[in-house]
Amino acid sequence: MVARDEFHMRRAIELARQAEAAGEVPVGALIVRNGEVIAEGFNRPISTHDPTAHAEMIALRAAAARSDSYRLLGTTLYVTLEPCAMRAPAPQAVSSTSCRTLRSITGWTSTRAC
C-alpha cells in the first residue's frame, strides 16, 4: 500500500468508528478521484432500517450523485472491510461499467455474513 492509500484508509477507519459509535457494524468507505475525496459513507443499515445502507453503497451513491454520472471513471474505493456476498458485486459492477477504472482497496477480509 502506498502512502496515499494509507492516508485514505485512515479516513475510512475514522468513518468506521463513526458507524461503531452509532451502534452499527464498524465499516467505513470513501471514494477518491485525483487525490480528492468525492464521497464518504459508513454503515447505517440498522439506524436507517435499510438493508442496502452499507458503507460502500452509500459512498458509491454519493459519488455518482456528485459526479452526475453512474460512471465513476478514475476513482478509487477505500473500504475497511471486504464487502459481504450481498454487496460484493456493487464495486465490480461499477468497475465493469466504467471501463474498469474503479480501483478498490480493502482493509480487512472477513468470512462473516453481512
MODELLER restraints for C-alpha pairs under 7 A, 6 or more apart:
rsr = mdl.restraints
at = mdl.atoms
rsr.add(forms.Gaussian(group=physical.xy_distance, feature=features.Distance(at['CA:8:A'], at['CA:78:A']), mean=6.98, stdev=0.5))
rsr.add(forms.Gaussian(group=physical.xy_distance, feature=features.Distance(at['CA:9:A'], at['CA:78:A']), mean=6.10, stdev=0.5))
rsr.add(forms.Gaussian(group=physical.xy_distance, feature=features.Distance(at['CA:12:A'], at['CA:28:A']), mean=4.76, stdev=0.5))
rsr.add(forms.Gaussian(group=physical.xy_distance, feature=features.Distance(at['CA:12:A'], at['CA:29:A']), mean=5.09, stdev=0.5))
rsr.add(forms.Gaussian(group=physical.xy_distance, feature=features.Distance(at['CA:12:A'], at['CA:30:A']), mean=6.20, stdev=0.5))
rsr.add(forms.Gaussian(group=physical.xy_distance, feature=features.Distance(at['CA:12:A'], at['CA:78:A']), mean=6.66, stdev=0.5))
rsr.add(forms.Gaussian(group=physical.xy_distance, feature=features.Distance(at['CA:12:A'], at['CA:79:A']), mean=6.24, stdev=0.5))
rsr.add(forms.Gaussian(group=physical.xy_distance, feature=features.Distance(at['CA:12:A'], at['CA:80:A']), mean=6.14, stdev=0.5))
rsr.add(forms.Gaussian(group=physical.xy_distance, feature=features.Distance(at['CA:13:A'], at['CA:28:A']), mean=6.02, stdev=0.5))
rsr.add(forms.Gaussian(group=physical.xy_distance, feature=features.Distance(at['CA:13:A'], at['CA:80:A']), mean=6.28, stdev=0.5))
rsr.add(forms.Gaussian(group=physical.xy_distance, feature=features.Distance(at['CA:15:A'], at['CA:28:A']), mean=4.61, stdev=0.5))
rsr.add(forms.Gaussian(group=physical.xy_distance, feature=features.Distance(at['CA:15:A'], at['CA:41:A']), mean=6.98, stdev=0.5))
rsr.add(forms.Gaussian(group=physical.xy_distance, feature=features.Distance(at['CA:15:A'], at['CA:42:A']), mean=5.63, stdev=0.5))
rsr.add(forms.Gaussian(group=physical.xy_distance, feature=features.Distance(at['CA:16:A'], at['CA:26:A']), mean=4.42, stdev=0.5))
rsr.add(forms.Gaussian(group=physical.xy_distance, feature=features.Distance(at['CA:16:A'], at['CA:27:A']), mean=4.25, stdev=0.5))
rsr.add(forms.Gaussian(group=physical.xy_distance, feature=features.Distance(at['CA:16:A'], at['CA:28:A']), mean=4.08, stdev=0.5))
rsr.add(forms.Gaussian(group=physical.xy_distance, feature=features.Distance(at['CA:16:A'], at['CA:42:A']), mean=5.92, stdev=0.5))
rsr.add(forms.Gaussian(group=physical.xy_distance, feature=features.Distance(at['CA:17:A'], at['CA:26:A']), mean=5.96, stdev=0.5))
rsr.add(forms.Gaussian(group=physical.xy_distance, feature=features.Distance(at['CA:19:A'], at['CA:25:A']), mean=6.39, stdev=0.5))
rsr.add(forms.Gaussian(group=physical.xy_distance, feature=features.Distance(at['CA:19:A'], at['CA:26:A']), mean=5.04, stdev=0.5))
rsr.add(forms.Gaussian(group=physical.xy_distance, feature=features.Distance(at['CA:19:A'], at['CA:27:A']), mean=6.56, stdev=0.5))
rsr.add(forms.Gaussian(group=physical.xy_distance, feature=features.Distance(at['CA:19:A'], at['CA:42:A']), mean=5.62, stdev=0.5))
rsr.add(forms.Gaussian(group=physical.xy_distance, feature=features.Distance(at['CA:19:A'], at['CA:43:A']), mean=5.58, stdev=0.5))
rsr.add(forms.Gaussian(group=physical.xy_distance, feature=features.Distance(at['CA:19:A'], at['CA:44:A']), mean=6.93, stdev=0.5))
rsr.add(forms.Gaussian(group=physical.xy_distance, feature=features.Distance(at['CA:20:A'], at['CA:26:A']), mean=4.63, stdev=0.5))
rsr.add(forms.Gaussian(group=physical.xy_distance, feature=features.Distance(at['CA:24:A'], at['CA:43:A']), mean=6.14, stdev=0.5))
rsr.add(forms.Gaussian(group=physical.xy_distance, feature=features.Distance(at['CA:24:A'], at['CA:44:A']), mean=6.23, stdev=0.5))
rsr.add(forms.Gaussian(group=physical.xy_distance, feature=features.Distance(at['CA:24:A'], at['CA:46:A']), mean=6.35, stdev=0.5))
rsr.add(forms.Gaussian(group=physical.xy_distance, feature=features.Distance(at['CA:25:A'], at['CA:43:A']), mean=6.39, stdev=0.5))
rsr.add(forms.Gaussian(group=physical.xy_distance, feature=features.Distance(at['CA:26:A'], at['CA:43:A']), mean=6.71, stdev=0.5))
rsr.add(forms.Gaussian(group=physical.xy_distance, feature=features.Distance(at['CA:27:A'], at['CA:42:A']), mean=5.72, stdev=0.5))
rsr.add(forms.Gaussian(group=physical.xy_distance, feature=features.Distance(at['CA:27:A'], at['CA:43:A']), mean=5.61, stdev=0.5))
rsr.add(forms.Gaussian(group=physical.xy_distance, feature=features.Distance(at['CA:27:A'], at['CA:55:A']), mean=6.10, stdev=0.5))
rsr.add(forms.Gaussian(group=physical.xy_distance, feature=features.Distance(at['CA:27:A'], at['CA:80:A']), mean=5.68, stdev=0.5))
rsr.add(forms.Gaussian(group=physical.xy_distance, feature=features.Distance(at['CA:27:A'], at['CA:81:A']), mean=6.17, stdev=0.5))
rsr.add(forms.Gaussian(group=physical.xy_distance, feature=features.Distance(at['CA:28:A'], at['CA:41:A']), mean=5.93, stdev=0.5))
rsr.add(forms.Gaussian(group=physical.xy_distance, feature=features.Distance(at['CA:28:A'], at['CA:42:A']), mean=4.29, stdev=0.5))
rsr.add(forms.Gaussian(group=physical.xy_distance, feature=features.Distance(at['CA:28:A'], at['CA:43:A']), mean=6.57, stdev=0.5))
rsr.add(forms.Gaussian(group=physical.xy_distance, feature=features.Distance(at['CA:28:A'], at['CA:55:A']), mean=5.32, stdev=0.5))
rsr.add(forms.Gaussian(group=physical.xy_distance, feature=features.Distance(at['CA:28:A'], at['CA:79:A']), mean=5.75, stdev=0.5))
rsr.add(forms.Gaussian(group=physical.xy_distance, feature=features.Distance(at['CA:28:A'], at['CA:80:A']), mean=5.66, stdev=0.5))
rsr.add(forms.Gaussian(group=physical.xy_distance, feature=features.Distance(at['CA:29:A'], at['CA:40:A']), mean=5.76, stdev=0.5))
rsr.add(forms.Gaussian(group=physical.xy_distance, feature=features.Distance(at['CA:29:A'], at['CA:41:A']), mean=5.30, stdev=0.5))
rsr.add(forms.Gaussian(group=physical.xy_distance, feature=features.Distance(at['CA:29:A'], at['CA:42:A']), mean=6.11, stdev=0.5))
rsr.add(forms.Gaussian(group=physical.xy_distance, feature=features.Distance(at['CA:29:A'], at['CA:55:A']), mean=5.33, stdev=0.5))
rsr.add(forms.Gaussian(group=physical.xy_distance, feature=features.Distance(at['CA:29:A'], at['CA:56:A']), mean=5.24, stdev=0.5))
rsr.add(forms.Gaussian(group=physical.xy_distance, feature=features.Distance(at['CA:29:A'], at['CA:59:A']), mean=6.33, stdev=0.5))
rsr.add(forms.Gaussian(group=physical.xy_distance, feature=features.Distance(at['CA:29:A'], at['CA:78:A']), mean=5.36, stdev=0.5))
rsr.add(forms.Gaussian(group=physical.xy_distance, feature=features.Distance(at['CA:29:A'], at['CA:79:A']), mean=4.20, stdev=0.5))
rsr.add(forms.Gaussian(group=physical.xy_distance, feature=features.Distance(at['CA:29:A'], at['CA:80:A']), mean=6.52, stdev=0.5))
rsr.add(forms.Gaussian(group=physical.xy_distance, feature=features.Distance(at['CA:30:A'], at['CA:37:A']), mean=6.85, stdev=0.5))
rsr.add(forms.Gaussian(group=physical.xy_distance, feature=features.Distance(at['CA:30:A'], at['CA:39:A']), mean=5.54, stdev=0.5))
rsr.add(forms.Gaussian(group=physical.xy_distance, feature=features.Distance(at['CA:30:A'], at['CA:40:A']), mean=4.18, stdev=0.5))
rsr.add(forms.Gaussian(group=physical.xy_distance, feature=features.Distance(at['CA:30:A'], at['CA:41:A']), mean=6.24, stdev=0.5))
rsr.add(forms.Gaussian(group=physical.xy_distance, feature=features.Distance(at['CA:30:A'], at['CA:59:A']), mean=5.81, stdev=0.5))
rsr.add(forms.Gaussian(group=physical.xy_distance, feature=features.Distance(at['CA:30:A'], at['CA:77:A']), mean=5.84, stdev=0.5))
rsr.add(forms.Gaussian(group=physical.xy_distance, feature=features.Distance(at['CA:30:A'], at['CA:78:A']), mean=5.28, stdev=0.5))
rsr.add(forms.Gaussian(group=physical.xy_distance, feature=features.Distance(at['CA:30:A'], at['CA:79:A']), mean=6.65, stdev=0.5))
rsr.add(forms.Gaussian(group=physical.xy_distance, feature=features.Distance(at['CA:31:A'], at['CA:37:A']), mean=5.81, stdev=0.5))
rsr.add(forms.Gaussian(group=physical.xy_distance, feature=features.Distance(at['CA:31:A'], at['CA:38:A']), mean=5.79, stdev=0.5))
rsr.add(forms.Gaussian(group=physical.xy_distance, feature=features.Distance(at['CA:31:A'], at['CA:39:A']), mean=5.24, stdev=0.5))
rsr.add(forms.Gaussian(group=physical.xy_distance, feature=features.Distance(at['CA:31:A'], at['CA:40:A']), mean=6.43, stdev=0.5))
rsr.add(forms.Gaussian(group=physical.xy_distance, feature=features.Distance(at['CA:31:A'], at['CA:59:A']), mean=6.53, stdev=0.5))
rsr.add(forms.Gaussian(group=physical.xy_distance, feature=features.Distance(at['CA:31:A'], at['CA:63:A']), mean=6.90, stdev=0.5))
rsr.add(forms.Gaussian(group=physical.xy_distance, feature=features.Distance(at['CA:31:A'], at['CA:75:A']), mean=6.44, stdev=0.5))
rsr.add(forms.Gaussian(group=physical.xy_distance, feature=features.Distance(at['CA:31:A'], at['CA:76:A']), mean=5.49, stdev=0.5))
rsr.add(forms.Gaussian(group=physical.xy_distance, feature=features.Distance(at['CA:31:A'], at['CA:77:A']), mean=4.54, stdev=0.5))
rsr.add(forms.Gaussian(group=physical.xy_distance, feature=features.Distance(at['CA:31:A'], at['CA:78:A']), mean=6.26, stdev=0.5))
rsr.add(forms.Gaussian(group=physical.xy_distance, feature=features.Distance(at['CA:32:A'], at['CA:38:A']), mean=5.59, stdev=0.5))
rsr.add(forms.Gaussian(group=physical.xy_distance, feature=features.Distance(at['CA:32:A'], at['CA:75:A']), mean=5.42, stdev=0.5))
rsr.add(forms.Gaussian(group=physical.xy_distance, feature=features.Distance(at['CA:32:A'], at['CA:76:A']), mean=5.16, stdev=0.5))
rsr.add(forms.Gaussian(group=physical.xy_distance, feature=features.Distance(at['CA:32:A'], at['CA:77:A']), mean=6.60, stdev=0.5))
rsr.add(forms.Gaussian(group=physical.xy_distance, feature=features.Distance(at['CA:33:A'], at['CA:74:A']), mean=6.02, stdev=0.5))
rsr.add(forms.Gaussian(group=physical.xy_distance, feature=features.Distance(at['CA:33:A'], at['CA:75:A']), mean=4.58, stdev=0.5))
rsr.add(forms.Gaussian(group=physical.xy_distance, feature=features.Distance(at['CA:33:A'], at['CA:76:A']), mean=6.54, stdev=0.5))
rsr.add(forms.Gaussian(group=physical.xy_distance, feature=features.Distance(at['CA:38:A'], at['CA:63:A']), mean=5.88, stdev=0.5))
rsr.add(forms.Gaussian(group=physical.xy_distance, feature=features.Distance(at['CA:39:A'], at['CA:59:A']), mean=5.27, stdev=0.5))
rsr.add(forms.Gaussian(group=physical.xy_distance, feature=features.Distance(at['CA:39:A'], at['CA:62:A']), mean=5.57, stdev=0.5))
rsr.add(forms.Gaussian(group=physical.xy_distance, feature=features.Distance(at['CA:39:A'], at['CA:63:A']), mean=5.02, stdev=0.5))
rsr.add(forms.Gaussian(group=physical.xy_distance, feature=features.Distance(at['CA:40:A'], at['CA:59:A']), mean=4.75, stdev=0.5))
rsr.add(forms.Gaussian(group=physical.xy_distance, feature=features.Distance(at['CA:41:A'], at['CA:55:A']), mean=4.70, stdev=0.5))
rsr.add(forms.Gaussian(group=physical.xy_distance, feature=features.Distance(at['CA:41:A'], at['CA:56:A']), mean=6.47, stdev=0.5))
rsr.add(forms.Gaussian(group=physical.xy_distance, feature=features.Distance(at['CA:41:A'], at['CA:58:A']), mean=5.20, stdev=0.5))
rsr.add(forms.Gaussian(group=physical.xy_distance, feature=features.Distance(at['CA:41:A'], at['CA:59:A']), mean=4.75, stdev=0.5))
rsr.add(forms.Gaussian(group=physical.xy_distance, feature=features.Distance(at['CA:42:A'], at['CA:54:A']), mean=6.61, stdev=0.5))
rsr.add(forms.Gaussian(group=physical.xy_distance, feature=features.Distance(at['CA:42:A'], at['CA:55:A']), mean=4.00, stdev=0.5))
rsr.add(forms.Gaussian(group=physical.xy_distance, feature=features.Distance(at['CA:43:A'], at['CA:53:A']), mean=6.25, stdev=0.5))
rsr.add(forms.Gaussian(group=physical.xy_distance, feature=features.Distance(at['CA:43:A'], at['CA:54:A']), mean=4.50, stdev=0.5))
rsr.add(forms.Gaussian(group=physical.xy_distance, feature=features.Distance(at['CA:43:A'], at['CA:55:A']), mean=4.42, stdev=0.5))
rsr.add(forms.Gaussian(group=physical.xy_distance, feature=features.Distance(at['CA:44:A'], at['CA:53:A']), mean=5.29, stdev=0.5))
rsr.add(forms.Gaussian(group=physical.xy_distance, feature=features.Distance(at['CA:44:A'], at['CA:54:A']), mean=6.07, stdev=0.5))
rsr.add(forms.Gaussian(group=physical.xy_distance, feature=features.Distance(at['CA:45:A'], at['CA:51:A']), mean=5.15, stdev=0.5))
rsr.add(forms.Gaussian(group=physical.xy_distance, feature=features.Distance(at['CA:45:A'], at['CA:52:A']), mean=6.54, stdev=0.5))
rsr.add(forms.Gaussian(group=physical.xy_distance, feature=features.Distance(at['CA:45:A'], at['CA:53:A']), mean=4.66, stdev=0.5))
rsr.add(forms.Gaussian(group=physical.xy_distance, feature=features.Distance(at['CA:45:A'], at['CA:54:A']), mean=6.22, stdev=0.5))
rsr.add(forms.Gaussian(group=physical.xy_distance, feature=features.Distance(at['CA:56:A'], at['CA:79:A']), mean=6.64, stdev=0.5))
rsr.add(forms.Gaussian(group=physical.xy_distance, feature=features.Distance(at['CA:64:A'], at['CA:70:A']), mean=5.01, stdev=0.5))
rsr.add(forms.Gaussian(group=physical.xy_distance, feature=features.Distance(at['CA:64:A'], at['CA:72:A']), mean=6.68, stdev=0.5))
rsr.add(forms.Gaussian(group=physical.xy_distance, feature=features.Distance(at['CA:71:A'], at['CA:94:A']), mean=6.92, stdev=0.5))
rsr.add(forms.Gaussian(group=physical.xy_distance, feature=features.Distance(at['CA:71:A'], at['CA:97:A']), mean=6.68, stdev=0.5))
rsr.add(forms.Gaussian(group=physical.xy_distance, feature=features.Distance(at['CA:71:A'], at['CA:98:A']), mean=5.01, stdev=0.5))
rsr.add(forms.Gaussian(group=physical.xy_distance, feature=features.Distance(at['CA:72:A'], at['CA:98:A']), mean=6.25, stdev=0.5))
rsr.add(forms.Gaussian(group=physical.xy_distance, feature=features.Distance(at['CA:72:A'], at['CA:102:A']), mean=6.68, stdev=0.5))
rsr.add(forms.Gaussian(group=physical.xy_distance, feature=features.Distance(at['CA:73:A'], at['CA:98:A']), mean=5.80, stdev=0.5))
rsr.add(forms.Gaussian(group=physical.xy_distance, feature=features.Distance(at['CA:73:A'], at['CA:101:A']), mean=5.49, stdev=0.5))
rsr.add(forms.Gaussian(group=physical.xy_distance, feature=features.Distance(at['CA:73:A'], at['CA:102:A']), mean=6.54, stdev=0.5))
rsr.add(forms.Gaussian(group=physical.xy_distance, feature=features.Distance(at['CA:74:A'], at['CA:101:A']), mean=5.14, stdev=0.5))
rsr.add(forms.Gaussian(group=physical.xy_distance, feature=features.Distance(at['CA:74:A'], at['CA:102:A']), mean=6.16, stdev=0.5))
rsr.add(forms.Gaussian(group=physical.xy_distance, feature=features.Distance(at['CA:75:A'], at['CA:101:A']), mean=6.52, stdev=0.5))
rsr.add(forms.Gaussian(group=physical.xy_distance, feature=features.Distance(at['CA:75:A'], at['CA:102:A']), mean=5.02, stdev=0.5))
rsr.add(forms.Gaussian(group=physical.xy_distance, feature=features.Distance(at['CA:75:A'], at['CA:103:A']), mean=6.35, stdev=0.5))
rsr.add(forms.Gaussian(group=physical.xy_distance, feature=features.Distance(at['CA:76:A'], at['CA:102:A']), mean=5.41, stdev=0.5))
rsr.add(forms.Gaussian(group=physical.xy_distance, feature=features.Distance(at['CA:76:A'], at['CA:103:A']), mean=4.44, stdev=0.5))
rsr.add(forms.Gaussian(group=physical.xy_distance, feature=features.Distance(at['CA:76:A'], at['CA:104:A']), mean=5.62, stdev=0.5))
rsr.add(forms.Gaussian(group=physical.xy_distance, feature=features.Distance(at['CA:77:A'], at['CA:102:A']), mean=6.91, stdev=0.5))
rsr.add(forms.Gaussian(group=physical.xy_distance, feature=features.Distance(at['CA:77:A'], at['CA:103:A']), mean=6.04, stdev=0.5))
rsr.add(forms.Gaussian(group=physical.xy_distance, feature=features.Distance(at['CA:77:A'], at['CA:104:A']), mean=4.70, stdev=0.5))
rsr.add(forms.Gaussian(group=physical.xy_distance, feature=features.Distance(at['CA:77:A'], at['CA:105:A']), mean=6.13, stdev=0.5))
rsr.add(forms.Gaussian(group=physical.xy_distance, feature=features.Distance(at['CA:78:A'], at['CA:104:A']), mean=6.03, stdev=0.5))
rsr.add(forms.Gaussian(group=physical.xy_distance, feature=features.Distance(at['CA:78:A'], at['CA:105:A']), mean=4.84, stdev=0.5))
rsr.add(forms.Gaussian(group=physical.xy_distance, feature=features.Distance(at['CA:78:A'], at['CA:106:A']), mean=6.09, stdev=0.5))
rsr.add(forms.Gaussian(group=physical.xy_distance, feature=features.Distance(at['CA:79:A'], at['CA:105:A']), mean=6.41, stdev=0.5))
rsr.add(forms.Gaussian(group=physical.xy_distance, feature=features.Distance(at['CA:79:A'], at['CA:106:A']), mean=5.15, stdev=0.5))
rsr.add(forms.Gaussian(group=physical.xy_distance, feature=features.Distance(at['CA:79:A'], at['CA:107:A']), mean=6.32, stdev=0.5))
rsr.add(forms.Gaussian(group=physical.xy_distance, feature=features.Distance(at['CA:80:A'], at['CA:106:A']), mean=5.67, stdev=0.5))
rsr.add(forms.Gaussian(group=physical.xy_distance, feature=features.Distance(at['CA:80:A'], at['CA:107:A']), mean=4.40, stdev=0.5))
rsr.add(forms.Gaussian(group=physical.xy_distance, feature=features.Distance(at['CA:80:A'], at['CA:108:A']), mean=5.95, stdev=0.5))
rsr.add(forms.Gaussian(group=physical.xy_distance, feature=features.Distance(at['CA:81:A'], at['CA:106:A']), mean=5.97, stdev=0.5))
rsr.add(forms.Gaussian(group=physical.xy_distance, feature=features.Distance(at['CA:81:A'], at['CA:107:A']), mean=5.61, stdev=0.5))
rsr.add(forms.Gaussian(group=physical.xy_distance, feature=features.Distance(at['CA:81:A'], at['CA:108:A']), mean=4.68, stdev=0.5))
rsr.add(forms.Gaussian(group=physical.xy_distance, feature=features.Distance(at['CA:81:A'], at['CA:109:A']), mean=5.78, stdev=0.5))
rsr.add(forms.Gaussian(group=physical.xy_distance, feature=features.Distance(at['CA:82:A'], at['CA:106:A']), mean=5.61, stdev=0.5))
rsr.add(forms.Gaussian(group=physical.xy_distance, feature=features.Distance(at['CA:82:A'], at['CA:108:A']), mean=5.93, stdev=0.5))
rsr.add(forms.Gaussian(group=physical.xy_distance, feature=features.Distance(at['CA:82:A'], at['CA:109:A']), mean=4.95, stdev=0.5))
rsr.add(forms.Gaussian(group=physical.xy_distance, feature=features.Distance(at['CA:82:A'], at['CA:110:A']), mean=6.72, stdev=0.5))
rsr.add(forms.Gaussian(group=physical.xy_distance, feature=features.Distance(at['CA:84:A'], at['CA:113:A']), mean=6.16, stdev=0.5))
rsr.add(forms.Gaussian(group=physical.xy_distance, feature=features.Distance(at['CA:84:A'], at['CA:114:A']), mean=5.60, stdev=0.5))
rsr.add(forms.Gaussian(group=physical.xy_distance, feature=features.Distance(at['CA:95:A'], at['CA:101:A']), mean=5.97, stdev=0.5))
rsr.add(forms.Gaussian(group=physical.xy_distance, feature=features.Distance(at['CA:95:A'], at['CA:102:A']), mean=4.91, stdev=0.5))
